[in-house]
Amino acid sequence: MLKSFKLTFLFILFFSSNYYSQRDVFEWGEGLTEYSGKFDTTKFKLEEIETIYNYLCENHGELFTIGSIWKIGQMDTATTKTIDDYYFKTRHTLRTMKIPAGKFWDDLRISRERELFEVCEKNRLFILAIKNPAILYEYYHEECASEIKALNGDSTQLLKAWFDLKEKQKLENCCPDNVEKKYQQQLHSKNHLLYARYEVMTYGWGNCMNQFVYYHPEDEQIQIEFEKLFVQVKVEEYED
């Protein structure tokens, strides 16, 4: 009985020590490369390292799709609530999270908050404008003028803008026949004006507006600075 108890105790002790030893290791990947970093637990907790990576080193996954409309049936019922909730929750995380000391990390946090604000503002504007395109005149950019005017014009202007957009997409797409096929199907649908509004708003105005939204640029220095947080980093590369 005593021997069995000792074996059980040793197993629990081994399992516990093995589990807690992994609390000082963070794993992440970049393309075909995987990293495993061991960090000093007197400086950071695992959750803090994860937050630094997810919110500063990488764009938080939901940022670019939050509040997106995927079907024409969502256009007139969509609200900005999901975007607003995401924005305030993420901003709170950015402002209260523990980050490494130094100008690099201070500047990166400021840049990520700016990106968060501008992307969410664009997403909010999309939701508002899909139902009331007149609001786009309050955020007018000459580069996007044709889309704004078409969305606020009559059906002839809207359909013309949709046709022009489709022709442009065919030039840029690997499978122009598929673009044309989809267009023809939607054009001959009873909801063709809804499709026109959705396409011009999403791929016309939306893509045009991207040039006026701040997106944090790709920066190799982020990876370099992130690796400095670890006492040891193992790298494993895979072939494509």
GIKAMO-V978070 format. One line per field, one symbol per residue. ss: DSSP state (~ for helix, > for strand, _ for the rest). psi: psi as a letter, one per 30 degrees, with the letter a starting at -180 (. if undefined). burial: b if it has 9 or more other ideal C-beta (glycine too) atoms within 8 Angstrom, else e. A space follows every 50 residues. Layout:
ss: ???
psi: ???
burial: ???
This chain:
ss: _~~~~~~~~~~~~~~~~~~~~~~~>>>>>>__>>>>>>>______~~~~~ ~~~~~~~______________~~~______~~~~~~~~~~~~~~~~____ __~~~~~~~~~~~~~~~~~~~~~~~~~~~~~_~~~~~~~__~~~~~~~~~ ~___~~~~~~~~~~~~~~~~~~___~~~~~~~~~~~~____~~~~~~~~~ ~~~~~~~~~~~~_______~~~~~~~~__>>>>>>>>___
psi: eeeeeeeeeeeeeeeeeeeffffgkkklljbgkkkjkkljffelleeeee eeeefeelkkefeffkgkkfkfffeffklgeeeeeeeeeeeeeefflkll kleeeeeeeeeeeeeeeeeeeeeeeeeefffiffffffhkkefgeeeeee fgaaeeeeeeeeeeeeeeeeffkfifeeeeeeeeeeeglfgeeeeeeeee eefdeeeefefgkkkklkjffeeeeeffflfkkkkkkkk.
burial: eeeeeeeeeeeeeeeeeeeeeebbbbeeeeeebbbbbbbeeeebebebbb bbbbbbeeeeeebeebbebeeeebbeebebebbbebbeebbebbeebebe eeeebbebbebbbbbbbbbbbbbbbbbbbbeebebbeeebbeebbebbbb bbeeeebbbbbbeebbeebbeebeeeeebbeebeebeeeeebbbbbbbbb bbebbbebbbeebeeeeeeeebbebbbebbeebeeeeeee
